[in-house]
Amino acid sequence: MLKLAAILLVLMIVFGILGFVMHVAVAITKIAFFVCLVGLAISVVGKAMNRT
């Protein structure tokens, strides 16, 4: 019984860490996407300014 409890505890900790890592990865992806959008907008505006 104790072994089972220990295994479940380890699994809970591992899945908790994995869930946290996934959450951080999603946040980083969103930030990177936002930065790319801002960079694209700046480059488009820069090209438009150069044409006139």
Buried (B, 14 or more C-beta within 10 A) or exposed (E): EEEEEEEEEEEEEEEEEEEEEEEEEEEEEEEEEEEEEEEEEEEEEEEEEEEE
